[in-house]
Amino acid sequence: MLDWRHAFGDTTPTSMHAFAGSIPFTISGVPLAKNVAVLEAGVETQLRPNLKLGAAYSGQFGGGLKDHGFKAILNWTF
């Protein structure tokens, strides 16, 4: 999969909270990148009739953001 994401408007997520009987407060998250390219790829092979082995990669790039992920999958059915 190849994807392009574009964020509109305010890119800093915020959330308002309050403890019982206290003054509300706001928490701000990490700002989102305006433009990000997303890449996902994976492979899978049948080792035996009931055993599969797979691997997958996912990554996001852009606006100073670099996020990488790798997953290995072993599927045994019985």
mmCIF file of the N, C-alpha and C atoms, coordinates in Angstrom:
data_MODEL
# 
_entry.id   MODEL 
# 
loop_
_atom_site.group_PDB 
_atom_site.id 
_atom_site.type_symbol 
_atom_site.label_atom_id 
_atom_site.label_alt_id 
_atom_site.label_comp_id 
_atom_site.label_asym_id 
_atom_site.label_entity_id 
_atom_site.label_seq_id 
_atom_site.pdbx_PDB_ins_code 
_atom_site.Cartn_x 
_atom_site.Cartn_y 
_atom_site.Cartn_z 
_atom_site.occupancy 
_atom_site.B_iso_or_equiv 
_atom_site.pdbx_formal_charge 
_atom_site.auth_seq_id 
_atom_site.auth_comp_id 
_atom_site.auth_asym_id 
_atom_site.auth_atom_id 
_atom_site.pdbx_PDB_model_num 
ATOM 1   N N  . MET A 1 1  ? 0.840   -1.160  0.000  1.00 0.00 ? 1  MET A N  1 
ATOM 2   C CA . MET A 1 1  ? 0.000   0.000   0.000  1.00 0.00 ? 1  MET A CA 1 
ATOM 3   C C  . MET A 1 1  ? 0.893   1.233   0.000  1.00 0.00 ? 1  MET A C  1 
ATOM 4   N N  . LEU A 1 2  ? 0.520   2.191   -0.777 1.00 0.00 ? 2  LEU A N  1 
ATOM 5   C CA . LEU A 1 2  ? 1.199   3.481   -0.813 1.00 0.00 ? 2  LEU A CA 1 
ATOM 6   C C  . LEU A 1 2  ? 0.123   4.545   -0.642 1.00 0.00 ? 2  LEU A C  1 
ATOM 7   N N  . ASP A 1 3  ? 0.342   5.477   0.280  1.00 0.00 ? 3  ASP A N  1 
ATOM 8   C CA . ASP A 1 3  ? -0.689  6.427   0.641  1.00 0.00 ? 3  ASP A CA 1 
ATOM 9   C C  . ASP A 1 3  ? -0.062  7.786   0.913  1.00 0.00 ? 3  ASP A C  1 
ATOM 10  N N  . TRP A 1 4  ? -0.851  8.847   0.746  1.00 0.00 ? 4  TRP A N  1 
ATOM 11  C CA . TRP A 1 4  ? -0.426  10.199  1.085  1.00 0.00 ? 4  TRP A CA 1 
ATOM 12  C C  . TRP A 1 4  ? -1.476  10.791  2.020  1.00 0.00 ? 4  TRP A C  1 
ATOM 13  N N  . ARG A 1 5  ? -1.051  11.364  3.141  1.00 0.00 ? 5  ARG A N  1 
ATOM 14  C CA . ARG A 1 5  ? -1.971  11.966  4.103  1.00 0.00 ? 5  ARG A CA 1 
ATOM 15  C C  . ARG A 1 5  ? -1.659  13.444  4.251  1.00 0.00 ? 5  ARG A C  1 
ATOM 16  N N  . HIS A 1 6  ? -2.710  14.246  4.261  1.00 0.00 ? 6  HIS A N  1 
ATOM 17  C CA . HIS A 1 6  ? -2.569  15.687  4.444  1.00 0.00 ? 6  HIS A CA 1 
ATOM 18  C C  . HIS A 1 6  ? -3.483  16.121  5.583  1.00 0.00 ? 6  HIS A C  1 
ATOM 19  N N  . ALA A 1 7  ? -2.940  16.844  6.551  1.00 0.00 ? 7  ALA A N  1 
ATOM 20  C CA . ALA A 1 7  ? -3.714  17.335  7.696  1.00 0.00 ? 7  ALA A CA 1 
ATOM 21  C C  . ALA A 1 7  ? -4.152  18.769  7.436  1.00 0.00 ? 7  ALA A C  1 
ATOM 22  N N  . PHE A 1 8  ? -5.419  19.062  7.689  1.00 0.00 ? 8  PHE A N  1 
ATOM 23  C CA . PHE A 1 8  ? -5.972  20.401  7.508  1.00 0.00 ? 8  PHE A CA 1 
ATOM 24  C C  . PHE A 1 8  ? -6.172  21.059  8.867  1.00 0.00 ? 8  PHE A C  1 
ATOM 25  N N  . GLY A 1 9  ? -6.127  22.388  8.885  1.00 0.00 ? 9  GLY A N  1 
ATOM 26  C CA . GLY A 1 9  ? -6.443  23.137  10.101 1.00 0.00 ? 9  GLY A CA 1 
ATOM 27  C C  . GLY A 1 9  ? -5.403  22.975  11.196 1.00 0.00 ? 9  GLY A C  1 
ATOM 28  N N  . ASP A 1 10 ? -5.876  23.025  12.432 1.00 0.00 ? 10 ASP A N  1 
ATOM 29  C CA . ASP A 1 10 ? -5.002  22.915  13.602 1.00 0.00 ? 10 ASP A CA 1 
ATOM 30  C C  . ASP A 1 10 ? -4.489  21.486  13.709 1.00 0.00 ? 10 ASP A C  1 
ATOM 31  N N  . THR A 1 11 ? -3.201  21.323  13.729 1.00 0.00 ? 11 THR A N  1 
ATOM 32  C CA . THR A 1 11 ? -2.607  19.977  13.751 1.00 0.00 ? 11 THR A CA 1 
ATOM 33  C C  . THR A 1 11 ? -2.157  19.539  15.145 1.00 0.00 ? 11 THR A C  1 
ATOM 34  N N  . THR A 1 12 ? -2.453  20.349  16.161 1.00 0.00 ? 12 THR A N  1 
ATOM 35  C CA . THR A 1 12 ? -2.106  19.966  17.527 1.00 0.00 ? 12 THR A CA 1 
ATOM 36  C C  . THR A 1 12 ? -3.366  19.457  18.232 1.00 0.00 ? 12 THR A C  1 
ATOM 37  N N  . PRO A 1 13 ? -3.427  18.146  18.536 1.00 0.00 ? 13 PRO A N  1 
ATOM 38  C CA . PRO A 1 13 ? -4.617  17.614  19.207 1.00 0.00 ? 13 PRO A CA 1 
ATOM 39  C C  . PRO A 1 13 ? -4.670  18.079  20.663 1.00 0.00 ? 13 PRO A C  1 
ATOM 40  N N  . THR A 1 14 ? -5.872  18.423  21.111 1.00 0.00 ? 14 THR A N  1 
ATOM 41  C CA . THR A 1 14 ? -6.068  18.833  22.501 1.00 0.00 ? 14 THR A CA 1 
ATOM 42  C C  . THR A 1 14 ? -7.250  18.078  23.099 1.00 0.00 ? 14 THR A C  1 
ATOM 43  N N  . SER A 1 15 ? -7.222  17.941  24.409 1.00 0.00 ? 15 SER A N  1 
ATOM 44  C CA . SER A 1 15 ? -8.286  17.251  25.127 1.00 0.00 ? 15 SER A CA 1 
ATOM 45  C C  . SER A 1 15 ? -8.486  17.949  26.470 1.00 0.00 ? 15 SER A C  1 
ATOM 46  N N  . MET A 1 16 ? -9.749  18.237  26.800 1.00 0.00 ? 16 MET A N  1 
ATOM 47  C CA . MET A 1 16 ? -10.053 18.915  28.061 1.00 0.00 ? 16 MET A CA 1 
ATOM 48  C C  . MET A 1 16 ? -10.484 17.871  29.103 1.00 0.00 ? 16 MET A C  1 
ATOM 49  N N  . HIS A 1 17 ? -9.936  17.997  30.308 1.00 0.00 ? 17 HIS A N  1 
ATOM 50  C CA . HIS A 1 17 ? -10.214 17.064  31.400 1.00 0.00 ? 17 HIS A CA 1 
ATOM 51  C C  . HIS A 1 17 ? -10.501 17.825  32.683 1.00 0.00 ? 17 HIS A C  1 
ATOM 52  N N  . ALA A 1 18 ? -11.065 17.123  33.661 1.00 0.00 ? 18 ALA A N  1 
ATOM 53  C CA . ALA A 1 18 ? -11.290 17.721  34.984 1.00 0.00 ? 18 ALA A CA 1 
ATOM 54  C C  . ALA A 1 18 ? -11.467 16.595  35.994 1.00 0.00 ? 18 ALA A C  1 
ATOM 55  N N  . PHE A 1 19 ? -10.882 16.788  37.168 1.00 0.00 ? 19 PHE A N  1 
ATOM 56  C CA . PHE A 1 19 ? -11.122 15.888  38.289 1.00 0.00 ? 19 PHE A CA 1 
ATOM 57  C C  . PHE A 1 19 ? -12.402 16.349  38.988 1.00 0.00 ? 19 PHE A C  1 
ATOM 58  N N  . ALA A 1 20 ? -13.046 15.467  39.699 1.00 0.00 ? 20 ALA A N  1 
ATOM 59  C CA . ALA A 1 20 ? -14.296 15.817  40.383 1.00 0.00 ? 20 ALA A CA 1 
ATOM 60  C C  . ALA A 1 20 ? -14.067 17.007  41.315 1.00 0.00 ? 20 ALA A C  1 
ATOM 61  N N  . GLY A 1 21 ? -14.848 18.059  41.113 1.00 0.00 ? 21 GLY A N  1 
ATOM 62  C CA . GLY A 1 21 ? -14.768 19.234  41.966 1.00 0.00 ? 21 GLY A CA 1 
ATOM 63  C C  . GLY A 1 21 ? -13.583 20.142  41.705 1.00 0.00 ? 21 GLY A C  1 
ATOM 64  N N  . SER A 1 22 ? -12.872 19.968  40.589 1.00 0.00 ? 22 SER A N  1 
ATOM 65  C CA . SER A 1 22 ? -11.704 20.819  40.321 1.00 0.00 ? 22 SER A CA 1 
ATOM 66  C C  . SER A 1 22 ? -11.922 21.631  39.040 1.00 0.00 ? 22 SER A C  1 
ATOM 67  N N  . ILE A 1 23 ? -10.987 22.513  38.772 1.00 0.00 ? 23 ILE A N  1 
ATOM 68  C CA . ILE A 1 23 ? -11.034 23.359  37.577 1.00 0.00 ? 23 ILE A CA 1 
ATOM 69  C C  . ILE A 1 23 ? -10.607 22.528  36.361 1.00 0.00 ? 23 ILE A C  1 
ATOM 70  N N  . PRO A 1 24 ? -11.317 22.634  35.229 1.00 0.00 ? 24 PRO A N  1 
ATOM 71  C CA . PRO A 1 24 ? -10.924 21.894  34.018 1.00 0.00 ? 24 PRO A CA 1 
ATOM 72  C C  . PRO A 1 24 ? -9.548  22.338  33.515 1.00 0.00 ? 24 PRO A C  1 
ATOM 73  N N  . PHE A 1 25 ? -8.840  21.409  32.884 1.00 0.00 ? 25 PHE A N  1 
ATOM 74  C CA . PHE A 1 25 ? -7.538  21.711  32.303 1.00 0.00 ? 25 PHE A CA 1 
ATOM 75  C C  . PHE A 1 25 ? -7.448  21.042  30.935 1.00 0.00 ? 25 PHE A C  1 
ATOM 76  N N  . THR A 1 26 ? -6.569  21.568  30.093 1.00 0.00 ? 26 THR A N  1 
ATOM 77  C CA . THR A 1 26 ? -6.400  21.081  28.724 1.00 0.00 ? 26 THR A CA 1 
ATOM 78  C C  . THR A 1 26 ? -5.028  20.431  28.571 1.00 0.00 ? 26 THR A C  1 
ATOM 79  N N  . ILE A 1 27 ? -5.004  19.294  27.886 1.00 0.00 ? 27 ILE A N  1 
ATOM 80  C CA . ILE A 1 27 ? -3.753  18.603  27.564 1.00 0.00 ? 27 ILE A CA 1 
ATOM 81  C C  . ILE A 1 27 ? -3.574  18.643  26.059 1.00 0.00 ? 27 ILE A C  1 
ATOM 82  N N  . SER A 1 28 ? -2.380  19.043  25.611 1.00 0.00 ? 28 SER A N  1 
ATOM 83  C CA . SER A 1 28 ? -2.058  19.088  24.185 1.00 0.00 ? 28 SER A CA 1 
ATOM 84  C C  . SER A 1 28 ? -1.150  17.923  23.826 1.00 0.00 ? 28 SER A C  1 
ATOM 85  N N  . GLY A 1 29 ? -1.421  17.312  22.676 1.00 0.00 ? 29 GLY A N  1 
ATOM 86  C CA . GLY A 1 29 ? -0.608  16.200  22.210 1.00 0.00 ? 29 GLY A CA 1 
ATOM 87  C C  . GLY A 1 29 ? 0.490   16.667  21.269 1.00 0.00 ? 29 GLY A C  1 
ATOM 88  N N  . VAL A 1 30 ? 1.204   15.725  20.707 1.00 0.00 ? 30 VAL A N  1 
ATOM 89  C CA . VAL A 1 30 ? 2.271   16.019  19.754 1.00 0.00 ? 30 VAL A CA 1 
ATOM 90  C C  . VAL A 1 30 ? 1.634   16.479  18.439 1.00 0.00 ? 30 VAL A C  1 
ATOM 91  N N  . PRO A 1 31 ? 2.097   17.582  17.847 1.00 0.00 ? 31 PRO A N  1 
ATOM 92  C CA . PRO A 1 31 ? 1.514   18.052  16.590 1.00 0.00 ? 31 PRO A CA 1 
ATOM 93  C C  . PRO A 1 31 ? 1.666   17.019  15.469 1.00 0.00 ? 31 PRO A C  1 
ATOM 94  N N  . LEU A 1 32 ? 0.631   16.933  14.622 1.00 0.00 ? 32 LEU A N  1 
ATOM 95  C CA . LEU A 1 32 ? 0.665   16.037  13.472 1.00 0.00 ? 32 LEU A CA 1 
ATOM 96  C C  . LEU A 1 32 ? 1.446   16.692  12.336 1.00 0.00 ? 32 LEU A C  1 
ATOM 97  N N  . ALA A 1 33 ? 2.121   15.906  11.526 1.00 0.00 ? 33 ALA A N  1 
ATOM 98  C CA . ALA A 1 33 ? 2.805   16.438  10.347 1.00 0.00 ? 33 ALA A CA 1 
ATOM 99  C C  . ALA A 1 33 ? 1.757   16.804  9.301  1.00 0.00 ? 33 ALA A C  1 
ATOM 100 N N  . LYS A 1 34 ? 1.962   17.898  8.574  1.00 0.00 ? 34 LYS A N  1 
ATOM 101 C CA . LYS A 1 34 ? 0.993   18.347  7.566  1.00 0.00 ? 34 LYS A CA 1 
ATOM 102 C C  . LYS A 1 34 ? 0.882   17.365  6.399  1.00 0.00 ? 34 LYS A C  1 
ATOM 103 N N  . ASN A 1 35 ? 2.014   16.871  5.906  1.00 0.00 ? 35 ASN A N  1 
ATOM 104 C CA . ASN A 1 35 ? 2.037   15.953  4.769  1.00 0.00 ? 35 ASN A CA 1 
ATOM 105 C C  . ASN A 1 35 ? 2.898   14.744  5.106  1.00 0.00 ? 35 ASN A C  1 
ATOM 106 N N  . VAL A 1 36 ? 2.335   13.556  4.916  1.00 0.00 ? 36 VAL A N  1 
ATOM 107 C CA . VAL A 1 36 ? 3.036   12.321  5.277  1.00 0.00 ? 36 VAL A CA 1 
ATOM 108 C C  . VAL A 1 36 ? 2.810   11.272  4.186  1.00 0.00 ? 36 VAL A C  1 
ATOM 109 N N  . ALA A 1 37 ? 3.879   10.621  3.761  1.00 0.00 ? 37 ALA A N  1 
ATOM 110 C CA . ALA A 1 37 ? 3.776   9.470   2.862  1.00 0.00 ? 37 ALA A CA 1 
ATOM 111 C C  . ALA A 1 37 ? 3.756   8.214   3.725  1.00 0.00 ? 37 ALA A C  1 
ATOM 112 N N  . VAL A 1 38 ? 2.855   7.281   3.400  1.00 0.00 ? 38 VAL A N  1 
ATOM 113 C CA . VAL A 1 38 ? 2.698   6.047   4.162  1.00 0.00 ? 38 VAL A CA 1 
ATOM 114 C C  . VAL A 1 38 ? 2.975   4.866   3.237  1.00 0.00 ? 38 VAL A C  1 
ATOM 115 N N  . LEU A 1 39 ? 3.774   3.916   3.716  1.00 0.00 ? 39 LEU A N  1 
ATOM 116 C CA . LEU A 1 39 ? 4.125   2.729   2.937  1.00 0.00 ? 39 LEU A CA 1 
ATOM 117 C C  . LEU A 1 39 ? 3.905   1.489   3.789  1.00 0.00 ? 39 LEU A C  1 
ATOM 118 N N  . GLU A 1 40 ? 3.214   0.497   3.226  1.00 0.00 ? 40 GLU A N  1 
ATOM 119 C CA . GLU A 1 40 ? 3.037   -0.793  3.894  1.00 0.00 ? 40 GLU A CA 1 
ATOM 120 C C  . GLU A 1 40 ? 3.261   -1.896  2.867  1.00 0.00 ? 40 GLU A C  1 
ATOM 121 N N  . ALA A 1 41 ? 4.000   -2.937  3.281  1.00 0.00 ? 41 ALA A N  1 
ATOM 122 C CA . ALA A 1 41 ? 4.263   -4.074  2.407  1.00 0.00 ? 41 ALA A CA 1 
ATOM 123 C C  . ALA A 1 41 ? 4.427   -5.329  3.253  1.00 0.00 ? 41 ALA A C  1 
ATOM 124 N N  . GLY A 1 42 ? 4.079   -6.474  2.681  1.00 0.00 ? 42 GLY A N  1 
ATOM 125 C CA . GLY A 1 42 ? 4.209   -7.716  3.424  1.00 0.00 ? 42 GLY A CA 1 
ATOM 126 C C  . GLY A 1 42 ? 4.302   -8.918  2.500  1.00 0.00 ? 42 GLY A C  1 
ATOM 127 N N  . VAL A 1 43 ? 4.830   -10.002 3.041  1.00 0.00 ? 43 VAL A N  1 
ATOM 128 C CA . VAL A 1 43 ? 4.932   -11.270 2.311  1.00 0.00 ? 43 VAL A CA 1 
ATOM 129 C C  . VAL A 1 43 ? 4.497   -12.400 3.246  1.00 0.00 ? 43 VAL A C  1 
ATOM 130 N N  . GLU A 1 44 ? 4.034   -13.488 2.651  1.00 0.00 ? 44 GLU A N  1 
ATOM 131 C CA . GLU A 1 44 ? 3.625   -14.654 3.420  1.00 0.00 ? 44 GLU A CA 1 
ATOM 132 C C  . GLU A 1 44 ? 3.924   -15.899 2.606  1.00 0.00 ? 44 GLU A C  1 
ATOM 133 N N  . THR A 1 45 ? 4.373   -16.950 3.271  1.00 0.00 ? 45 THR A N  1 
ATOM 134 C CA . THR A 1 45 ? 4.662   -18.204 2.591  1.00 0.00 ? 45 THR A CA 1 
ATOM 135 C C  . THR A 1 45 ? 4.080   -19.370 3.389  1.00 0.00 ? 45 THR A C  1 
ATOM 136 N N  . GLN A 1 46 ? 3.699   -20.407 2.662  1.00 0.00 ? 46 GLN A N  1 
ATOM 137 C CA . GLN A 1 46 ? 3.140   -21.625 3.260  1.00 0.00 ? 46 GLN A CA 1 
ATOM 138 C C  . GLN A 1 46 ? 4.302   -22.594 3.475  1.00 0.00 ? 46 GLN A C  1 
ATOM 139 N N  . LEU A 1 47 ? 4.687   -22.850 4.728  1.00 0.00 ? 47 LEU A N  1 
ATOM 140 C CA . LEU A 1 47 ? 5.788   -23.757 5.026  1.00 0.00 ? 47 LEU A CA 1 
ATOM 141 C C  . LEU A 1 47 ? 5.329   -25.219 5.006  1.00 0.00 ? 47 LEU A C  1 
ATOM 142 N N  . ARG A 1 48 ? 4.140   -25.460 5.533  1.00 0.00 ? 48 ARG A N  1 
ATOM 143 C CA . ARG A 1 48 ? 3.509   -26.784 5.568  1.00 0.00 ? 48 ARG A CA 1 
ATOM 144 C C  . ARG A 1 48 ? 2.017   -26.571 5.380  1.00 0.00 ? 48 ARG A C  1 
ATOM 145 N N  . PRO A 1 49 ? 1.253   -27.639 5.191  1.00 0.00 ? 49 PRO A N  1 
ATOM 146 C CA . PRO A 1 49 ? -0.194  -27.437 5.005  1.00 0.00 ? 49 PRO A CA 1 
ATOM 147 C C  . PRO A 1 49 ? -0.863  -26.677 6.156  1.00 0.00 ? 49 PRO A C  1 
ATOM 148 N N  . ASN A 1 50 ? -0.343  -26.780 7.358  1.00 0.00 ? 50 ASN A N  1 
ATOM 149 C CA . ASN A 1 50 ? -0.947  -26.094 8.496  1.00 0.00 ? 50 ASN A CA 1 
ATOM 150 C C  . ASN A 1 50 ? -0.039  -25.028 9.110  1.00 0.00 ? 50 ASN A C  1 
ATOM 151 N N  . LEU A 1 51 ? 1.006   -24.583 8.396  1.00 0.00 ? 51 LEU A N  1 
ATOM 152 C CA . LEU A 1 51 ? 1.967   -23.630 8.954  1.00 0.00 ? 51 LEU A CA 1 
ATOM 153 C C  . LEU A 1 51 ? 2.308   -22.546 7.928  1.00 0.00 ? 51 LEU A C  1 
ATOM 154 N N  . LYS A 1 52 ? 2.066   -21.272 8.323  1.00 0.00 ? 52 LYS A N  1 
ATOM 155 C CA . LYS A 1 52 ? 2.381   -20.126 7.471  1.00 0.00 ? 52 LYS A CA 1 
ATOM 156 C C  . LYS A 1 52 ? 3.356   -19.204 8.198  1.00 0.00 ? 52 LYS A C  1 
ATOM 157 N N  . LEU A 1 53 ? 4.251   -18.591 7.442  1.00 0.00 ? 53 LEU A N  1 
ATOM 158 C CA . LEU A 1 53 ? 5.200   -17.620 7.975  1.00 0.00 ? 53 LEU A CA 1 
ATOM 159 C C  . LEU A 1 53 ? 5.079   -16.350 7.152  1.00 0.00 ? 53 LEU A C  1 
ATOM 160 N N  . GLY A 1 54 ? 4.972   -15.202 7.832  1.00 0.00 ? 54 GLY A N  1 
ATOM 161 C CA . GLY A 1 54 ? 4.834   -13.933 7.135  1.00 0.00 ? 54 GLY A CA 1 
ATOM 162 C C  . GLY A 1 54 ? 5.620   -12.832 7.803  1.00 0.00 ? 54 GLY A C  1 
ATOM 163 N N  . ALA A 1 55 ? 5.842   -11.752 7.048  1.00 0.00 ? 55 ALA A N  1 
ATOM 164 C CA . ALA A 1 55 ? 6.528   -10.568 7.560  1.00 0.00 ? 55 ALA A CA 1 
ATOM 165 C C  . ALA A 1 55 ? 5.892   -9.344  6.910  1.00 0.00 ? 55 ALA A C  1 
ATOM 166 N N  . ALA A 1 56 ? 5.823   -8.247  7.663  1.00 0.00 ? 56 ALA A N  1 
ATOM 167 C CA . ALA A 1 56 ? 5.223   -7.018  7.152  1.00 0.00 ? 56 ALA A CA 1 
ATOM 168 C C  . ALA A 1 56 ? 6.008   -5.808  7.653  1.00 0.00 ? 56 ALA A C  1 
ATOM 169 N N  . TYR A 1 57 ? 6.053   -4.776  6.811  1.00 0.00 ? 57 TYR A N  1 
ATOM 170 C CA . TYR A 1 57 ? 6.714   -3.514  7.143  1.00 0.00 ? 57 TYR A CA 1 
ATOM 171 C C  . TYR A 1 57 ? 5.703   -2.389  6.975  1.00 0.00 ? 57 TYR A C  1 
ATOM 172 N N  . SER A 1 58 ? 5.766   -1.404  7.866  1.00 0.00 ? 58 SER A N  1 
ATOM 173 C CA . SER A 1 58 ? 4.965   -0.194  7.704  1.00 0.00 ? 58 SER A CA 1 
ATOM 174 C C  . SER A 1 58 ? 5.828   1.007   8.084  1.00 0.00 ? 58 SER A C  1 
ATOM 175 N N  . GLY A 1 59 ? 5.683   2.083   7.331  1.00 0.00 ? 59 GLY A N  1 
ATOM 176 C CA . GLY A 1 59 ? 6.475   3.274   7.610  1.00 0.00 ? 59 GLY A CA 1 
ATOM 177 C C  . GLY A 1 59 ? 5.736   4.537   7.219  1.00 0.00 ? 59 GLY A C  1 
ATOM 178 N N  . GLN A 1 60 ? 6.051   5.634   7.921  1.00 0.00 ? 60 GLN A N  1 
ATOM 179 C CA . GLN A 1 60 ? 5.507   6.955   7.613  1.00 0.00 ? 60 GLN A CA 1 
ATOM 180 C C  . GLN A 1 60 ? 6.681   7.927   7.531  1.00 0.00 ? 60 GLN A C  1 
ATOM 181 N N  . PHE A 1 61 ? 6.645   8.794   6.502  1.00 0.00 ? 61 PHE A N  1 
ATOM 182 C CA . PHE A 1 61 ? 7.747   9.724   6.265  1.00 0.00 ? 61 PHE A CA 1 
ATOM 183 C C  . PHE A 1 61 ? 7.187   11.084  5.881  1.00 0.00 ? 61 PHE A C  1 
ATOM 184 N N  . GLY A 1 62 ? 7.771   12.156  6.427  1.00 0.00 ? 62 GLY A N  1 
ATOM 185 C CA . GLY A 1 62 ? 7.389   13.501  6.008  1.00 0.00 ? 62 GLY A CA 1 
ATOM 186 C C  . GLY A 1 62 ? 7.292   14.455  7.169  1.00 0.00 ? 62 GLY A C  1 
ATOM 187 N N  . GLY A 1 63 ? 7.543   15.733  6.901  1.00 0.00 ? 63 GLY A N  1 
ATOM 188 C CA . GLY A 1 63 ? 7.421   16.775  7.920  1.00 0.00 ? 63 GLY A CA 1 
ATOM 189 C C  . GLY A 1 63 ? 8.279   16.520  9.144  1.00 0.00 ? 63 GLY A C  1 
ATOM 190 N N  . GLY A 1 64 ? 9.468   15.939  8.961  1.00 0.00 ? 64 GLY A N  1 
ATOM 191 C CA . GLY A 1 64 ? 10.340  15.621  10.085 1.00 0.00 ? 64 GLY A CA 1 
ATOM 192 C C  . GLY A 1 64 ? 9.958   14.340  10.799 1.00 0.00 ? 64 GLY A C  1 
ATOM 193 N N  . LEU A 1 65 ? 8.931   13.646  10.313 1.00 0.00 ? 65 LEU A N  1 
ATOM 194 C CA . LEU A 1 65 ? 8.455   12.408  10.933 1.00 0.00 ? 65 LEU A CA 1 
ATOM 195 C C  . LEU A 1 65 ? 9.072   11.198  10.249 1.00 0.00 ? 65 LEU A C  1 
ATOM 196 N N  . LYS A 1 66 ? 9.567   10.271  11.036 1.00 0.00 ? 66 LYS A N  1 
ATOM 197 C CA . LYS A 1 66 ? 10.035  8.976   10.544 1.00 0.00 ? 66 LYS A CA 1 
ATOM 198 C C  . LYS A 1 66 ? 9.527   7.932   11.520 1.00 0.00 ? 66 LYS A C  1 
ATOM 199 N N  . ASP A 1 67 ? 8.637   7.066   11.059 1.00 0.00 ? 67 ASP A N  1 
ATOM 200 C CA . ASP A 1 67 ? 8.037   6.047   11.908 1.00 0.00 ? 67 ASP A CA 1 
ATOM 201 C C  . ASP A 1 67 ? 8.116   4.721   11.167 1.00 0.00 ? 67 ASP A C  1 
ATOM 202 N N  . HIS A 1 68 ? 8.783   3.739   11.758 1.00 0.00 ? 68 HIS A N  1 
ATOM 203 C CA . HIS A 1 68 ? 8.976   2.443   11.120 1.00 0.00 ? 68 HIS A CA 1 
ATOM 204 C C  . HIS A 1 68 ? 8.421   1.335   12.008 1.00 0.00 ? 68 HIS A C  1 
ATOM 205 N N  . GLY A 1 69 ? 7.839   0.332   11.382 1.00 0.00 ? 69 GLY A N  1 
ATOM 206 C CA . GLY A 1 69 ? 7.336   -0.817  12.116 1.00 0.00 ? 69 GLY A CA 1 
ATOM 207 C C  . GLY A 1 69 ? 7.570   -2.097  11.331 1.00 0.00 ? 69 GLY A C  1 
ATOM 208 N N  . PHE A 1 70 ? 7.875   -3.180  12.017 1.00 0.00 ? 70 PHE A N  1 
ATOM 209 C CA . PHE A 1 70 ? 8.090   -4.477  11.385 1.00 0.00 ? 70 PHE A CA 1 
ATOM 210 C C  . PHE A 1 70 ? 7.348   -5.521  12.199 1.00 0.00 ? 70 PHE A C  1 
ATOM 211 N N  . LYS A 1 71 ? 6.697   -6.458  11.512 1.00 0.00 ? 71 LYS A N  1 
ATOM 212 C CA . LYS A 1 71 ? 5.932   -7.502  12.204 1.00 0.00 ? 71 LYS A CA 1 
ATOM 213 C C  . LYS A 1 71 ? 6.227   -8.838  11.548 1.00 0.00 ? 71 LYS A C  1 
ATOM 214 N N  . ALA A 1 72 ? 6.493   -9.849  12.352 1.00 0.00 ? 72 ALA A N  1 
ATOM 215 C CA . ALA A 1 72 ? 6.656   -11.230 11.881 1.00 0.00 ? 72 ALA A CA 1 
ATOM 216 C C  . ALA A 1 72 ? 5.473   -12.039 12.389 1.00 0.00 ? 72 ALA A C  1 
ATOM 217 N N  . ILE A 1 73 ? 4.925   -12.898 11.522 1.00 0.00 ? 73 ILE A N  1 
ATOM 218 C CA . ILE A 1 73 ? 3.736   -13.671 11.862 1.00 0.00 ? 73 ILE A CA 1 
ATOM 219 C C  . ILE A 1 73 ? 3.997   -15.155 11.614 1.00 0.00 ? 73 ILE A C  1 
ATOM 220 N N  . LEU A 1 74 ? 3.714   -15.970 12.607 1.00 0.00 ? 74 LEU A N  1 
ATOM 221 C CA . LEU A 1 74 ? 3.760   -17.419 12.466 1.00 0.00 ? 74 LEU A CA 1 
ATOM 222 C C  . LEU A 1 74 ? 2.371   -17.937 12.793 1.00 0.00 ? 74 LEU A C  1 
ATOM 223 N N  . ASN A 1 75 ? 1.721   -18.564 11.795 1.00 0.00 ? 75 ASN A N  1 
ATOM 224 C CA . ASN A 1 75 ? 0.348   -19.021 11.949 1.00 0.00 ? 75 ASN A CA 1 
ATOM 225 C C  . ASN A 1 75 ? 0.307   -20.534 11.829 1.00 0.00 ? 75 ASN A C  1 
ATOM 226 N N  . TRP A 1 76 ? -0.054  -21.213 12.923 1.00 0.00 ? 76 TRP A N  1 
ATOM 227 C CA . TRP A 1 76 ? -0.124  -22.666 12.959 1.00 0.00 ? 76 TRP A CA 1 
ATOM 228 C C  . TRP A 1 76 ? -1.565  -23.056 13.234 1.00 0.00 ? 76 TRP A C  1 
ATOM 229 N N  . THR A 1 77 ? -2.212  -23.740 12.328 1.00 0.00 ? 77 THR A N  1 
ATOM 230 C CA . THR A 1 77 ? -3.589  -24.190 12.525 1.00 0.00 ? 77 THR A CA 1 
ATOM 231 C C  . THR A 1 77 ? -3.601  -25.670 12.870 1.00 0.00 ? 77 THR A C  1 
ATOM 232 N N  . PHE A 1 78 ? -4.495  -26.055 13.749 1.00 0.00 ? 78 PHE A N  1 
ATOM 233 C CA . PHE A 1 78 ? -4.620  -27.468 14.135 1.00 0.00 ? 78 PHE A CA 1 
ATOM 234 C C  . PHE A 1 78 ? -6.057  -27.814 14.407 1.00 0.00 ? 78 PHE A C  1 
# 
